[in-house]
Amino acid sequence: MKKVVALVALVGCMVVGSSSFGQGAPGEHGEHAEKSPIEKAEKLTEKMTEDLKLSEDQAKEFKKINVYHIQEMEDIKRKMKALKAEAKLKREEHKQKVDKILTEEQKKLHAGKMAERKAKKDARKKQCDHKPE
């Protein structure tokens, strides 16, 4: 049982590590067609089979686990994208409601405060950013 848990943990680490390792800037490596979850799982399973010297039975089990996991993650990504779009709309609605209440002078003050807040946020973000330039 401990071996199974360790194996699943290893798979999880490899999936997370491999998915974040190959990400570059958009358009950096040219555009390519999005692979299906099955294709992604097959590629990942091939790599794991090679790296870990898996038996045929283990490779089949890994493929099942990988397909399921990749499908779950893609579903979560779709939901997150929809939620981000909804949040953006809600922020815009809020801004419009606030702008209706404020005078022109208050709008300028508010815009200045928001710009200050954004500058502080960007400074903190830049301070935490460890990417080489």
Stockholm file with secondary structure:
# STOCKHOLM 1.0

chainA/1-133         MKKVVALVALVGCMVVGSSSFGQGAPGEHGEHAEKSPIEKAEKLTEKMTEDLKLSEDQAKEFKKINVYHIQEMEDIKRKMKALKAEAKLKREEHKQKVDKILTEEQKKLHAGKMAERKAKKDARKKQCDHKPE
#=GR chainA/1-133 SS CHHHHHHHHHHHHHHHHHHHHTCCSTTTTCCCCCCCHHHHHHHHHHHHHHHHTCCHHHHHHHHHHHHHHHHHHHHHHHHHHHHHHHHHHHHHHHHHHHHHHSCHHHHHHHHHHHHHHHHHHHHHHHHHCCCCC
#=GC SS_cons         CHHHHHHHHHHHHHHHHHHHHTCCSTTTTCCCCCCCHHHHHHHHHHHHHHHHTCCHHHHHHHHHHHHHHHHHHHHHHHHHHHHHHHHHHHHHHHHHHHHHHSCHHHHHHHHHHHHHHHHHHHHHHHHHCCCCC
//
